[in-house]
């Protein structure tokens, strides 16, 4: 098997490209979870003074978003349990969860898509709906799957 020689310029380019893609993915996931971040920020403005340090604000928003994320998944468990018991109370909870976690990010990115597509309204709506569907796939409220975890593989 032969060896590939990368000079310093190529190595630096590869490393920079991977870092750039990583930051784009991080920004994308921040938009996916933006309702949780916005709501955590709004709640923190009620309790933390505006003169507090930036690190205090960052930590408070991240901890608040993590707590809200846990609350969403508690509600997901309630939705699944009510659905299995064949109670129709799961429908309003499901709609609240979907509106808060899927429709709001799609509405947030709609102006961005509208600007990128050159003010083509149907294409912007299509891209926003596709983004909302992707966000729903991250939460998947009617399934017991946890996000970011794969099912155990059988040997």
PyMOL CGO cylinders between C-alpha atoms (Angstrom):
from pymol import cmd
from pymol.cgo import CYLINDER

trace = [
    CYLINDER, 0.00, 0.00, 0.00, 1.42, 3.34, -0.97, 0.3, 1, 1, 1, 1, 1, 1,
    CYLINDER, 1.42, 3.34, -0.97, 1.80, 6.40, 1.18, 0.3, 1, 1, 1, 1, 1, 1,
    CYLINDER, 1.80, 6.40, 1.18, 0.29, 9.75, 0.40, 0.3, 1, 1, 1, 1, 1, 1,
    CYLINDER, 0.29, 9.75, 0.40, 2.43, 12.76, 1.05, 0.3, 1, 1, 1, 1, 1, 1,
    CYLINDER, 2.43, 12.76, 1.05, 0.63, 15.91, 2.08, 0.3, 1, 1, 1, 1, 1, 1,
    CYLINDER, 0.63, 15.91, 2.08, 2.61, 19.07, 2.12, 0.3, 1, 1, 1, 1, 1, 1,
    CYLINDER, 2.61, 19.07, 2.12, 1.99, 21.67, 4.80, 0.3, 1, 1, 1, 1, 1, 1,
    CYLINDER, 1.99, 21.67, 4.80, -0.39, 23.70, 2.64, 0.3, 1, 1, 1, 1, 1, 1,
    CYLINDER, -0.39, 23.70, 2.64, -2.62, 20.73, 1.84, 0.3, 1, 1, 1, 1, 1, 1,
    CYLINDER, -2.62, 20.73, 1.84, -2.67, 19.62, 5.48, 0.3, 1, 1, 1, 1, 1, 1,
    CYLINDER, -2.67, 19.62, 5.48, -3.61, 23.11, 6.58, 0.3, 1, 1, 1, 1, 1, 1,
    CYLINDER, -3.61, 23.11, 6.58, -6.38, 23.29, 3.97, 0.3, 1, 1, 1, 1, 1, 1,
    CYLINDER, -6.38, 23.29, 3.97, -7.82, 19.91, 5.02, 0.3, 1, 1, 1, 1, 1, 1,
    CYLINDER, -7.82, 19.91, 5.02, -7.74, 20.90, 8.66, 0.3, 1, 1, 1, 1, 1, 1,
    CYLINDER, -7.74, 20.90, 8.66, -9.35, 24.27, 7.98, 0.3, 1, 1, 1, 1, 1, 1,
    CYLINDER, -9.35, 24.27, 7.98, -12.04, 22.70, 5.78, 0.3, 1, 1, 1, 1, 1, 1,
    CYLINDER, -12.04, 22.70, 5.78, -12.94, 20.18, 8.50, 0.3, 1, 1, 1, 1, 1, 1,
    CYLINDER, -12.94, 20.18, 8.50, -13.10, 22.97, 11.06, 0.3, 1, 1, 1, 1, 1, 1,
    CYLINDER, -13.10, 22.97, 11.06, -15.28, 25.08, 8.80, 0.3, 1, 1, 1, 1, 1, 1,
    CYLINDER, -15.28, 25.08, 8.80, -17.67, 22.18, 8.20, 0.3, 1, 1, 1, 1, 1, 1,
    CYLINDER, -17.67, 22.18, 8.20, -17.77, 21.47, 11.94, 0.3, 1, 1, 1, 1, 1, 1,
    CYLINDER, -17.77, 21.47, 11.94, -18.69, 25.10, 12.69, 0.3, 1, 1, 1, 1, 1, 1,
    CYLINDER, -18.69, 25.10, 12.69, -21.38, 25.06, 9.99, 0.3, 1, 1, 1, 1, 1, 1,
    CYLINDER, -21.38, 25.06, 9.99, -22.86, 21.90, 11.50, 0.3, 1, 1, 1, 1, 1, 1,
    CYLINDER, -22.86, 21.90, 11.50, -22.75, 23.50, 14.97, 0.3, 1, 1, 1, 1, 1, 1,
    CYLINDER, -22.75, 23.50, 14.97, -24.56, 26.58, 13.63, 0.3, 1, 1, 1, 1, 1, 1,
    CYLINDER, -24.56, 26.58, 13.63, -27.13, 24.37, 11.91, 0.3, 1, 1, 1, 1, 1, 1,
    CYLINDER, -27.13, 24.37, 11.91, -27.82, 22.46, 15.14, 0.3, 1, 1, 1, 1, 1, 1,
    CYLINDER, -27.82, 22.46, 15.14, -28.09, 25.76, 17.02, 0.3, 1, 1, 1, 1, 1, 1,
    CYLINDER, -28.09, 25.76, 17.02, -30.87, 26.77, 14.62, 0.3, 1, 1, 1, 1, 1, 1,
    CYLINDER, -30.87, 26.77, 14.62, -32.53, 23.37, 15.13, 0.3, 1, 1, 1, 1, 1, 1,
    CYLINDER, -32.53, 23.37, 15.13, -32.56, 23.86, 18.88, 0.3, 1, 1, 1, 1, 1, 1,
    CYLINDER, -32.56, 23.86, 18.88, -33.09, 27.63, 18.73, 0.3, 1, 1, 1, 1, 1, 1,
    CYLINDER, -33.09, 27.63, 18.73, -36.54, 27.64, 20.37, 0.3, 1, 1, 1, 1, 1, 1,
    CYLINDER, -36.54, 27.64, 20.37, -35.02, 26.05, 23.45, 0.3, 1, 1, 1, 1, 1, 1,
    CYLINDER, -35.02, 26.05, 23.45, -32.18, 28.56, 23.44, 0.3, 1, 1, 1, 1, 1, 1,
    CYLINDER, -32.18, 28.56, 23.44, -34.52, 31.54, 22.96, 0.3, 1, 1, 1, 1, 1, 1,
    CYLINDER, -34.52, 31.54, 22.96, -36.89, 30.37, 25.67, 0.3, 1, 1, 1, 1, 1, 1,
    CYLINDER, -36.89, 30.37, 25.67, -33.99, 29.74, 28.07, 0.3, 1, 1, 1, 1, 1, 1,
    CYLINDER, -33.99, 29.74, 28.07, -32.69, 33.24, 27.36, 0.3, 1, 1, 1, 1, 1, 1,
    CYLINDER, -32.69, 33.24, 27.36, -36.12, 34.74, 27.96, 0.3, 1, 1, 1, 1, 1, 1,
    CYLINDER, -36.12, 34.74, 27.96, -36.47, 32.90, 31.27, 0.3, 1, 1, 1, 1, 1, 1,
    CYLINDER, -36.47, 32.90, 31.27, -32.96, 33.94, 32.31, 0.3, 1, 1, 1, 1, 1, 1,
    CYLINDER, -32.96, 33.94, 32.31, -33.75, 37.60, 31.72, 0.3, 1, 1, 1, 1, 1, 1,
    CYLINDER, -33.75, 37.60, 31.72, -36.29, 37.30, 34.52, 0.3, 1, 1, 1, 1, 1, 1,
    CYLINDER, -36.29, 37.30, 34.52, -33.71, 36.10, 37.07, 0.3, 1, 1, 1, 1, 1, 1,
    CYLINDER, -33.71, 36.10, 37.07, -30.24, 37.27, 36.03, 0.3, 1, 1, 1, 1, 1, 1,
    CYLINDER, -30.24, 37.27, 36.03, -29.35, 40.96, 36.05, 0.3, 1, 1, 1, 1, 1, 1,
    CYLINDER, -29.35, 40.96, 36.05, -28.31, 42.44, 32.73, 0.3, 1, 1, 1, 1, 1, 1,
    CYLINDER, -28.31, 42.44, 32.73, -24.99, 43.58, 34.21, 0.3, 1, 1, 1, 1, 1, 1,
    CYLINDER, -24.99, 43.58, 34.21, -23.91, 39.98, 34.86, 0.3, 1, 1, 1, 1, 1, 1,
    CYLINDER, -23.91, 39.98, 34.86, -20.85, 38.54, 33.15, 0.3, 1, 1, 1, 1, 1, 1,
    CYLINDER, -20.85, 38.54, 33.15, -21.14, 37.08, 29.68, 0.3, 1, 1, 1, 1, 1, 1,
    CYLINDER, -21.14, 37.08, 29.68, -19.98, 33.69, 30.93, 0.3, 1, 1, 1, 1, 1, 1,
    CYLINDER, -19.98, 33.69, 30.93, -22.77, 33.69, 33.52, 0.3, 1, 1, 1, 1, 1, 1,
    CYLINDER, -22.77, 33.69, 33.52, -25.28, 34.39, 30.77, 0.3, 1, 1, 1, 1, 1, 1,
    CYLINDER, -25.28, 34.39, 30.77, -23.83, 31.73, 28.49, 0.3, 1, 1, 1, 1, 1, 1,
    CYLINDER, -23.83, 31.73, 28.49, -23.84, 29.11, 31.24, 0.3, 1, 1, 1, 1, 1, 1,
    CYLINDER, -23.84, 29.11, 31.24, -27.36, 30.04, 32.33, 0.3, 1, 1, 1, 1, 1, 1,
    CYLINDER, -27.36, 30.04, 32.33, -28.75, 29.87, 28.80, 0.3, 1, 1, 1, 1, 1, 1,
    CYLINDER, -28.75, 29.87, 28.80, -27.08, 26.51, 28.11, 0.3, 1, 1, 1, 1, 1, 1,
    CYLINDER, -27.08, 26.51, 28.11, -28.22, 25.01, 31.41, 0.3, 1, 1, 1, 1, 1, 1,
    CYLINDER, -28.22, 25.01, 31.41, -31.73, 26.39, 30.90, 0.3, 1, 1, 1, 1, 1, 1,
    CYLINDER, -31.73, 26.39, 30.90, -31.87, 24.96, 27.37, 0.3, 1, 1, 1, 1, 1, 1,
    CYLINDER, -31.87, 24.96, 27.37, -30.74, 21.57, 28.70, 0.3, 1, 1, 1, 1, 1, 1,
    CYLINDER, -30.74, 21.57, 28.70, -33.49, 21.65, 31.33, 0.3, 1, 1, 1, 1, 1, 1,
    CYLINDER, -33.49, 21.65, 31.33, -36.07, 22.60, 28.70, 0.3, 1, 1, 1, 1, 1, 1,
    CYLINDER, -36.07, 22.60, 28.70, -34.77, 19.77, 26.50, 0.3, 1, 1, 1, 1, 1, 1,
    CYLINDER, -34.77, 19.77, 26.50, -35.35, 17.36, 29.38, 0.3, 1, 1, 1, 1, 1, 1,
    CYLINDER, -35.35, 17.36, 29.38, -38.87, 18.75, 29.89, 0.3, 1, 1, 1, 1, 1, 1,
    CYLINDER, -38.87, 18.75, 29.89, -39.62, 18.22, 26.19, 0.3, 1, 1, 1, 1, 1, 1,
    CYLINDER, -39.62, 18.22, 26.19, -38.58, 14.59, 26.50, 0.3, 1, 1, 1, 1, 1, 1,
    CYLINDER, -38.58, 14.59, 26.50, -40.69, 14.13, 29.62, 0.3, 1, 1, 1, 1, 1, 1,
    CYLINDER, -40.69, 14.13, 29.62, -43.61, 15.42, 27.57, 0.3, 1, 1, 1, 1, 1, 1,
    CYLINDER, -43.61, 15.42, 27.57, -42.59, 13.03, 24.80, 0.3, 1, 1, 1, 1, 1, 1,
    CYLINDER, -42.59, 13.03, 24.80, -42.88, 10.15, 27.26, 0.3, 1, 1, 1, 1, 1, 1,
    CYLINDER, -42.88, 10.15, 27.26, -46.30, 11.39, 28.36, 0.3, 1, 1, 1, 1, 1, 1,
    CYLINDER, -46.30, 11.39, 28.36, -47.42, 11.60, 24.71, 0.3, 1, 1, 1, 1, 1, 1,
    CYLINDER, -47.42, 11.60, 24.71, -46.24, 8.05, 24.04, 0.3, 1, 1, 1, 1, 1, 1,
    CYLINDER, -46.24, 8.05, 24.04, -47.88, 6.74, 27.21, 0.3, 1, 1, 1, 1, 1, 1,
    CYLINDER, -47.88, 6.74, 27.21, -51.21, 8.45, 26.53, 0.3, 1, 1, 1, 1, 1, 1,
    CYLINDER, -51.21, 8.45, 26.53, -51.17, 7.23, 22.95, 0.3, 1, 1, 1, 1, 1, 1,
    CYLINDER, -51.17, 7.23, 22.95, -50.59, 3.63, 24.08, 0.3, 1, 1, 1, 1, 1, 1,
    CYLINDER, -50.59, 3.63, 24.08, -53.48, 3.90, 26.54, 0.3, 1, 1, 1, 1, 1, 1,
    CYLINDER, -53.48, 3.90, 26.54, -55.62, 5.08, 23.61, 0.3, 1, 1, 1, 1, 1, 1,
    CYLINDER, -55.62, 5.08, 23.61, -56.45, 8.34, 25.31, 0.3, 1, 1, 1, 1, 1, 1,
    CYLINDER, -56.45, 8.34, 25.31, -56.96, 11.31, 23.02, 0.3, 1, 1, 1, 1, 1, 1,
    CYLINDER, -56.96, 11.31, 23.02, -55.21, 13.70, 25.41, 0.3, 1, 1, 1, 1, 1, 1,
    CYLINDER, -55.21, 13.70, 25.41, -51.95, 12.92, 23.63, 0.3, 1, 1, 1, 1, 1, 1,
    CYLINDER, -51.95, 12.92, 23.63, -53.03, 14.98, 20.60, 0.3, 1, 1, 1, 1, 1, 1,
    CYLINDER, -53.03, 14.98, 20.60, -52.93, 18.46, 22.26, 0.3, 1, 1, 1, 1, 1, 1,
    CYLINDER, -52.93, 18.46, 22.26, -49.62, 17.65, 23.97, 0.3, 1, 1, 1, 1, 1, 1,
    CYLINDER, -49.62, 17.65, 23.97, -48.21, 16.41, 20.67, 0.3, 1, 1, 1, 1, 1, 1,
    CYLINDER, -48.21, 16.41, 20.67, -49.32, 19.57, 18.88, 0.3, 1, 1, 1, 1, 1, 1,
    CYLINDER, -49.32, 19.57, 18.88, -47.81, 21.79, 21.58, 0.3, 1, 1, 1, 1, 1, 1,
    CYLINDER, -47.81, 21.79, 21.58, -44.49, 19.93, 21.41, 0.3, 1, 1, 1, 1, 1, 1,
    CYLINDER, -44.49, 19.93, 21.41, -44.40, 20.02, 17.60, 0.3, 1, 1, 1, 1, 1, 1,
    CYLINDER, -44.40, 20.02, 17.60, -45.31, 23.70, 17.49, 0.3, 1, 1, 1, 1, 1, 1,
    CYLINDER, -45.31, 23.70, 17.49, -42.63, 24.62, 20.02, 0.3, 1, 1, 1, 1, 1, 1,
    CYLINDER, -42.63, 24.62, 20.02, -39.85, 22.49, 18.60, 0.3, 1, 1, 1, 1, 1, 1,
    CYLINDER, -39.85, 22.49, 18.60, -40.51, 22.06, 14.87, 0.3, 1, 1, 1, 1, 1, 1,
    CYLINDER, -40.51, 22.06, 14.87, -42.69, 24.83, 13.53, 0.3, 1, 1, 1, 1, 1, 1,
    CYLINDER, -42.69, 24.83, 13.53, -40.85, 27.63, 15.30, 0.3, 1, 1, 1, 1, 1, 1,
    CYLINDER, -40.85, 27.63, 15.30, -37.40, 26.73, 13.80, 0.3, 1, 1, 1, 1, 1, 1,
    CYLINDER, -37.40, 26.73, 13.80, -39.02, 26.46, 10.37, 0.3, 1, 1, 1, 1, 1, 1,
    CYLINDER, -39.02, 26.46, 10.37, -40.47, 29.93, 10.85, 0.3, 1, 1, 1, 1, 1, 1,
    CYLINDER, -40.47, 29.93, 10.85, -37.08, 31.21, 11.98, 0.3, 1, 1, 1, 1, 1, 1,
    CYLINDER, -37.08, 31.21, 11.98, -35.28, 29.99, 8.86, 0.3, 1, 1, 1, 1, 1, 1,
    CYLINDER, -35.28, 29.99, 8.86, -38.04, 31.01, 6.41, 0.3, 1, 1, 1, 1, 1, 1,
    CYLINDER, -38.04, 31.01, 6.41, -36.72, 34.59, 5.93, 0.3, 1, 1, 1, 1, 1, 1,
    CYLINDER, -36.72, 34.59, 5.93, -33.22, 33.21, 5.38, 0.3, 1, 1, 1, 1, 1, 1,
    CYLINDER, -33.22, 33.21, 5.38, -34.48, 30.81, 2.71, 0.3, 1, 1, 1, 1, 1, 1,
    CYLINDER, -34.48, 30.81, 2.71, -36.60, 33.59, 1.20, 0.3, 1, 1, 1, 1, 1, 1,
    CYLINDER, -36.60, 33.59, 1.20, -33.50, 35.75, 0.84, 0.3, 1, 1, 1, 1, 1, 1,
    CYLINDER, -33.50, 35.75, 0.84, -31.28, 32.89, -0.45, 0.3, 1, 1, 1, 1, 1, 1,
    CYLINDER, -31.28, 32.89, -0.45, -33.78, 31.74, -3.09, 0.3, 1, 1, 1, 1, 1, 1,
    CYLINDER, -33.78, 31.74, -3.09, -34.11, 35.21, -4.55, 0.3, 1, 1, 1, 1, 1, 1,
    CYLINDER, -34.11, 35.21, -4.55, -37.57, 35.90, -3.11, 0.3, 1, 1, 1, 1, 1, 1,
    CYLINDER, -37.57, 35.90, -3.11, -39.18, 32.77, -4.55, 0.3, 1, 1, 1, 1, 1, 1,
    CYLINDER, -39.18, 32.77, -4.55, -42.00, 32.14, -2.10, 0.3, 1, 1, 1, 1, 1, 1,
    CYLINDER, -42.00, 32.14, -2.10, -42.93, 28.51, -3.04, 0.3, 1, 1, 1, 1, 1, 1,
    CYLINDER, -42.93, 28.51, -3.04, -39.32, 27.35, -2.92, 0.3, 1, 1, 1, 1, 1, 1,
    CYLINDER, -39.32, 27.35, -2.92, -38.82, 29.12, 0.41, 0.3, 1, 1, 1, 1, 1, 1,
    CYLINDER, -38.82, 29.12, 0.41, -41.89, 27.41, 1.85, 0.3, 1, 1, 1, 1, 1, 1,
    CYLINDER, -41.89, 27.41, 1.85, -40.72, 24.05, 0.54, 0.3, 1, 1, 1, 1, 1, 1,
    CYLINDER, -40.72, 24.05, 0.54, -37.27, 24.45, 2.08, 0.3, 1, 1, 1, 1, 1, 1,
    CYLINDER, -37.27, 24.45, 2.08, -38.76, 25.64, 5.39, 0.3, 1, 1, 1, 1, 1, 1,
    CYLINDER, -38.76, 25.64, 5.39, -41.13, 22.67, 5.53, 0.3, 1, 1, 1, 1, 1, 1,
    CYLINDER, -41.13, 22.67, 5.53, -38.24, 20.31, 4.74, 0.3, 1, 1, 1, 1, 1, 1,
    CYLINDER, -38.24, 20.31, 4.74, -36.23, 21.91, 7.53, 0.3, 1, 1, 1, 1, 1, 1,
    CYLINDER, -36.23, 21.91, 7.53, -39.18, 21.53, 9.92, 0.3, 1, 1, 1, 1, 1, 1,
    CYLINDER, -39.18, 21.53, 9.92, -39.42, 17.87, 8.94, 0.3, 1, 1, 1, 1, 1, 1,
    CYLINDER, -39.42, 17.87, 8.94, -35.71, 17.43, 9.64, 0.3, 1, 1, 1, 1, 1, 1,
    CYLINDER, -35.71, 17.43, 9.64, -36.20, 19.01, 13.07, 0.3, 1, 1, 1, 1, 1, 1,
    CYLINDER, -36.20, 19.01, 13.07, -39.12, 16.68, 13.73, 0.3, 1, 1, 1, 1, 1, 1,
    CYLINDER, -39.12, 16.68, 13.73, -36.83, 13.79, 12.86, 0.3, 1, 1, 1, 1, 1, 1,
    CYLINDER, -36.83, 13.79, 12.86, -34.48, 14.96, 15.63, 0.3, 1, 1, 1, 1, 1, 1,
    CYLINDER, -34.48, 14.96, 15.63, -37.26, 14.74, 18.23, 0.3, 1, 1, 1, 1, 1, 1,
    CYLINDER, -37.26, 14.74, 18.23, -39.57, 12.09, 16.70, 0.3, 1, 1, 1, 1, 1, 1,
    CYLINDER, -39.57, 12.09, 16.70, -42.33, 12.47, 19.29, 0.3, 1, 1, 1, 1, 1, 1,
    CYLINDER, -42.33, 12.47, 19.29, -44.26, 9.31, 18.43, 0.3, 1, 1, 1, 1, 1, 1,
    CYLINDER, -44.26, 9.31, 18.43, -41.26, 6.98, 18.70, 0.3, 1, 1, 1, 1, 1, 1,
    CYLINDER, -41.26, 6.98, 18.70, -39.34, 5.79, 21.75, 0.3, 1, 1, 1, 1, 1, 1,
    CYLINDER, -39.34, 5.79, 21.75, -36.00, 6.50, 20.10, 0.3, 1, 1, 1, 1, 1, 1,
    CYLINDER, -36.00, 6.50, 20.10, -33.70, 8.94, 21.85, 0.3, 1, 1, 1, 1, 1, 1,
    CYLINDER, -33.70, 8.94, 21.85, -31.97, 11.46, 19.60, 0.3, 1, 1, 1, 1, 1, 1,
    CYLINDER, -31.97, 11.46, 19.60, -28.26, 11.17, 18.85, 0.3, 1, 1, 1, 1, 1, 1,
    CYLINDER, -28.26, 11.17, 18.85, -28.25, 7.56, 19.99, 0.3, 1, 1, 1, 1, 1, 1,
    CYLINDER, -28.25, 7.56, 19.99, -28.45, 4.57, 17.71, 0.3, 1, 1, 1, 1, 1, 1,
    CYLINDER, -28.45, 4.57, 17.71, -30.12, 1.30, 18.51, 0.3, 1, 1, 1, 1, 1, 1,
    CYLINDER, -30.12, 1.30, 18.51, -27.81, -1.33, 19.97, 0.3, 1, 1, 1, 1, 1, 1,
    CYLINDER, -27.81, -1.33, 19.97, -26.29, -3.56, 17.32, 0.3, 1, 1, 1, 1, 1, 1,
    CYLINDER, -26.29, -3.56, 17.32, -26.77, -7.26, 17.56, 0.3, 1, 1, 1, 1, 1, 1,
    CYLINDER, -26.77, -7.26, 17.56, -23.65, -9.38, 17.34, 0.3, 1, 1, 1, 1, 1, 1,
]
cmd.load_cgo(trace, "trace")
